[in-house]
Amino acid sequence: MAVITEDTVLLSKSNYWKKACLNAALRGQVFTPPSRIYLALYTSNPTDADTGQEITGGGYRRVEVSFSDPLMSSRRAVTSNKVDVAFPVATADQGVAAYLGIRDSENGGNLLYHGALKKPREILENDLLRFLIGQLVVDEG
């Protein structure tokens, strides 16, 4: 089994999340935050519009992720994953994971953030892709 760890990934807001933030903060529209959030892998860029191709098959599934309390630094709020995040061991080849997204549901749902992996990875049978503590970074500035 090959255990693959990734470099730090900076994440950008999706169109859905940009609108939800503005509507809640400036228009008084109620936003109910998701009780859990999930990390998803993509073979193509999900883009702000959530148009990418998510990996399917080979034992792939989204995995739950949790983030630390945001810290303020130079007028920027920054948070990162507070525990390691590991996808299930691939039961078959899954293709090249080149992007990731944070979603508000284990299946379907809305894209919140997305980003490109610095080193796209071919996920082969018996591989395990893992992100260590602090490697998924959300920077609001």
Residue frames as qw, qx, qy, qz and C-alpha x, y, z in Angstrom:
[[0.000, 0.890, 0.455, 0.000, 0.00, 0.00, 0.00],
 [0.384, 0.287, -0.015, 0.877, 1.27, 3.45, -0.90],
 [0.202, -0.787, -0.452, 0.367, 0.42, 6.17, 1.61],
 [0.358, 0.484, 0.224, 0.766, 0.32, 9.49, -0.19],
 [0.222, -0.709, -0.373, 0.556, 0.50, 12.73, 1.78],
 [0.352, 0.764, 0.327, 0.431, -0.16, 16.08, 0.17],
 [0.327, 0.092, -0.164, 0.926, 1.41, 19.52, 0.45],
 [0.092, 0.466, 0.441, -0.761, -0.52, 22.47, 1.85],
 [0.141, 0.478, 0.687, 0.528, -3.61, 23.32, -0.21],
 [0.085, 0.224, 0.219, -0.946, -5.06, 26.83, -0.20],
 [0.150, 0.496, 0.849, 0.097, -8.81, 26.91, -0.71],
 [0.093, -0.038, -0.167, -0.981, -11.09, 29.48, -2.41],
 [0.426, 0.297, 0.564, -0.642, -14.80, 30.17, -1.86],
 [0.222, 0.350, 0.824, 0.387, -17.44, 28.80, -4.20],
 [0.169, -0.325, -0.294, -0.883, -20.15, 31.01, -5.71],
 [0.573, -0.536, -0.589, -0.192, -22.71, 29.33, -3.44],
 [0.595, -0.447, -0.412, 0.525, -20.71, 30.20, -0.31],
 [0.216, 0.065, 0.032, 0.974, -19.94, 33.78, -1.42],
 [0.332, -0.434, -0.397, -0.737, -23.66, 34.48, -1.92],
 [0.643, -0.521, -0.561, 0.023, -24.66, 32.75, 1.34],
 [0.502, -0.257, -0.316, 0.763, -22.17, 34.86, 3.34],
 [0.019, 0.125, 0.122, 0.984, -23.30, 38.15, 1.80],
 [0.460, -0.461, -0.519, -0.553, -26.99, 37.30, 2.11],
 [0.639, -0.499, -0.536, 0.235, -26.59, 36.36, 5.80],
 [0.460, -0.270, -0.223, 0.816, -24.36, 39.29, 6.78],
 [0.044, -0.105, 0.128, 0.985, -25.86, 42.10, 4.71],
 [0.411, -0.186, -0.478, -0.754, -29.41, 41.08, 3.88],
 [0.490, -0.225, 0.531, -0.654, -30.50, 39.31, 7.07],
 [0.831, 0.100, -0.399, -0.375, -31.22, 36.04, 5.32],
 [0.742, -0.462, 0.448, -0.188, -31.01, 33.09, 7.69],
 [0.582, 0.468, -0.663, -0.055, -28.23, 30.63, 6.97],
 [0.878, -0.388, 0.220, -0.174, -28.20, 27.26, 8.70],
 [0.090, 0.665, -0.736, -0.093, -24.65, 25.94, 8.83],
 [0.820, 0.084, -0.542, -0.164, -24.09, 22.28, 8.02],
 [0.770, -0.588, 0.201, -0.144, -23.62, 20.02, 11.03],
 [0.754, -0.267, 0.465, 0.380, -20.73, 18.28, 9.23],
 [0.421, 0.792, -0.281, -0.341, -18.50, 19.12, 6.30],
 [0.910, 0.027, 0.385, 0.151, -16.75, 16.74, 3.92],
 [0.096, -0.632, 0.555, 0.532, -13.65, 16.67, 1.77],
 [0.833, 0.448, 0.307, -0.100, -14.09, 15.57, -1.85],
 [0.413, -0.380, 0.571, 0.600, -11.52, 14.77, -4.56],
 [0.597, 0.713, 0.147, -0.337, -11.82, 15.82, -8.20],
 [0.721, 0.092, 0.447, 0.521, -10.18, 14.91, -11.49],
 [0.280, 0.534, 0.289, 0.744, -11.10, 18.32, -12.95],
 [0.096, 0.077, -0.306, 0.944, -11.36, 21.79, -11.44],
 [0.024, -0.596, -0.779, 0.191, -14.61, 22.22, -9.51],
 [0.125, 0.414, 0.194, 0.881, -14.38, 26.01, -10.10],
 [0.169, 0.018, 0.412, -0.895, -16.35, 28.57, -8.12],
 [0.620, 0.054, -0.205, -0.755, -19.45, 27.35, -10.03],
 [0.627, -0.152, 0.718, -0.260, -19.11, 23.69, -8.84],
 [0.759, 0.502, -0.162, -0.382, -18.60, 22.21, -12.30],
 [0.058, 0.567, -0.820, -0.050, -15.74, 19.73, -11.71],
 [0.832, 0.015, -0.501, -0.236, -15.75, 15.95, -12.03],
 [0.549, -0.568, 0.520, -0.324, -15.60, 14.27, -8.63],
 [0.155, 0.302, -0.939, -0.054, -13.83, 10.92, -8.36],
 [0.835, -0.095, 0.095, -0.534, -16.16, 7.92, -8.33],
 [0.950, 0.135, -0.274, -0.070, -15.71, 4.20, -7.83],
 [0.625, 0.353, -0.555, 0.421, -12.83, 2.17, -6.47],
 [0.566, -0.442, -0.570, 0.399, -14.02, 2.56, -2.87],
 [0.165, 0.234, -0.079, 0.955, -13.96, 6.37, -3.04],
 [0.265, -0.783, -0.557, -0.078, -16.16, 8.33, -0.69],
 [0.002, 0.771, -0.143, 0.621, -16.06, 11.81, 0.81],
 [0.607, -0.226, -0.601, 0.468, -14.55, 12.05, 4.27],
 [0.311, -0.911, -0.270, -0.041, -15.51, 14.30, 7.15],
 [0.525, 0.278, -0.214, 0.776, -13.14, 17.14, 7.99],
 [0.353, -0.868, -0.327, 0.123, -13.02, 19.60, 10.89],
 [0.421, 0.621, -0.093, 0.654, -11.23, 22.93, 11.19],
 [0.454, -0.248, -0.451, 0.727, -9.51, 24.87, 13.96],
 [0.043, -0.881, -0.326, 0.339, -10.71, 28.18, 15.38],
 [0.522, 0.719, 0.090, 0.449, -9.70, 30.95, 12.94],
 [0.533, -0.498, -0.080, 0.679, -6.73, 33.09, 13.87],
 [0.273, 0.956, 0.108, -0.025, -6.30, 36.70, 12.81],
 [0.637, -0.315, 0.282, 0.644, -3.03, 37.62, 11.11],
 [0.154, -0.184, 0.361, 0.901, -2.40, 40.82, 9.12],
 [0.481, 0.261, 0.065, -0.834, -6.14, 41.48, 8.76],
 [0.587, 0.140, -0.688, -0.402, -6.73, 37.93, 7.51],
 [0.757, -0.262, 0.435, -0.412, -8.68, 35.14, 9.21],
 [0.460, 0.409, -0.772, -0.158, -6.98, 31.77, 8.72],
 [0.795, -0.239, 0.440, -0.344, -8.07, 28.26, 9.68],
 [0.386, 0.405, -0.800, -0.216, -6.83, 24.77, 8.81],
 [0.836, -0.189, -0.461, -0.229, -7.80, 21.15, 9.38],
 [0.386, -0.683, 0.470, -0.404, -7.30, 20.22, 13.02],
 [0.760, -0.221, 0.610, -0.038, -6.86, 16.47, 12.52],
 [0.114, -0.248, 0.814, 0.512, -5.39, 14.27, 9.81],
 [0.723, 0.372, 0.162, -0.560, -7.86, 13.47, 7.03],
 [0.181, -0.266, 0.892, 0.318, -7.52, 10.13, 5.24],
 [0.705, 0.208, -0.260, -0.626, -9.60, 8.79, 2.38],
 [0.910, -0.110, 0.373, -0.145, -10.44, 5.08, 2.39],
 [0.366, -0.352, 0.752, 0.421, -7.87, 2.77, 0.83],
 [0.539, 0.411, -0.339, -0.652, -8.64, 2.54, -2.90],
 [0.758, 0.015, 0.639, -0.129, -10.16, -0.80, -3.88],
 [0.694, 0.464, 0.418, 0.358, -9.43, -0.07, -7.57],
 [0.362, 0.035, 0.160, 0.918, -7.68, 2.63, -9.61],
 [0.052, 0.767, 0.521, -0.370, -9.53, 5.95, -9.20],
 [0.419, 0.790, 0.197, 0.401, -7.77, 8.24, -11.67],
 [0.447, 0.207, -0.222, 0.841, -5.76, 11.39, -11.06],
 [0.291, -0.827, -0.426, 0.225, -6.82, 13.46, -8.05],
 [0.440, 0.349, 0.072, 0.824, -5.92, 17.01, -9.07],
 [0.204, -0.461, 0.033, -0.863, -8.37, 19.14, -7.05],
 [0.238, -0.317, -0.851, 0.346, -10.33, 19.00, -3.85],
 [0.278, -0.512, -0.217, -0.783, -13.45, 20.57, -2.48],
 [0.034, 0.100, 0.763, -0.638, -15.12, 21.07, 0.86],
 [0.363, -0.324, -0.606, -0.630, -18.81, 20.21, 0.67],
 [0.391, -0.270, 0.404, -0.781, -21.73, 20.50, 3.08],
 [0.890, -0.016, 0.161, -0.426, -22.98, 16.96, 2.56],
 [0.562, -0.302, 0.754, 0.160, -21.59, 13.44, 2.34],
 [0.404, 0.310, 0.751, 0.419, -23.46, 13.05, -0.98],
 [0.145, 0.777, 0.449, 0.417, -24.56, 15.86, -3.31],
 [0.389, -0.756, -0.251, 0.463, -24.94, 19.11, -1.41],
 [0.246, 0.967, -0.007, 0.070, -23.13, 22.38, -1.98],
 [0.721, 0.214, -0.172, 0.636, -19.50, 23.17, -2.67],
 [0.350, -0.902, -0.141, 0.208, -18.13, 25.59, -0.06],
 [0.135, -0.823, 0.459, 0.306, -14.41, 25.82, -0.93],
 [0.934, 0.314, 0.115, 0.128, -12.13, 24.33, -3.56],
 [0.138, -0.842, 0.462, 0.241, -8.46, 24.24, -4.50],
 [0.787, 0.486, -0.380, -0.030, -5.85, 22.59, -6.69],
 [0.877, -0.392, 0.143, 0.238, -3.42, 20.01, -5.37],
 [0.038, -0.841, 0.446, 0.305, 0.17, 21.17, -5.83],
 [0.003, 0.347, -0.902, -0.257, 1.08, 17.68, -6.99],
 [0.813, 0.074, -0.123, -0.565, -1.81, 15.88, -8.71],
 [0.312, -0.336, 0.879, -0.127, -1.78, 12.23, -7.67],
 [0.635, 0.047, -0.637, -0.434, -2.80, 9.11, -9.53],
 [0.591, -0.291, 0.567, -0.495, -4.78, 7.05, -7.03],
 [0.510, 0.226, -0.794, -0.241, -4.14, 3.37, -7.68],
 [0.837, -0.338, -0.378, -0.205, -5.61, 0.27, -6.07],
 [0.777, -0.349, -0.360, 0.380, -4.46, -0.01, -2.42],
 [0.297, 0.341, -0.157, 0.878, -3.36, 3.66, -2.24],
 [0.321, -0.746, -0.521, 0.262, -4.36, 5.84, 0.70],
 [0.240, 0.574, 0.043, 0.782, -4.43, 9.62, 0.27],
 [0.493, -0.645, -0.463, 0.356, -3.99, 11.58, 3.49],
 [0.118, 0.764, -0.047, 0.633, -3.85, 15.25, 4.44],
 [0.531, -0.169, -0.576, 0.599, -1.95, 15.92, 7.65],
 [0.229, -0.806, -0.407, 0.364, -2.97, 18.43, 10.31],
 [0.131, -0.752, 0.068, 0.643, -2.75, 21.98, 8.95],
 [0.345, -0.073, 0.664, 0.659, -2.47, 21.08, 5.26],
 [0.088, 0.642, 0.647, 0.402, -5.93, 22.30, 4.26],
 [0.235, -0.310, -0.236, 0.891, -5.83, 26.07, 4.69],
 [0.097, 0.794, 0.528, 0.284, -8.73, 28.52, 4.36],
 [0.349, -0.222, -0.104, 0.904, -7.61, 32.16, 4.29],
 [0.088, 0.839, 0.517, 0.146, -10.24, 34.89, 4.38],
 [0.426, -0.313, -0.046, 0.848, -8.78, 38.28, 3.72]]
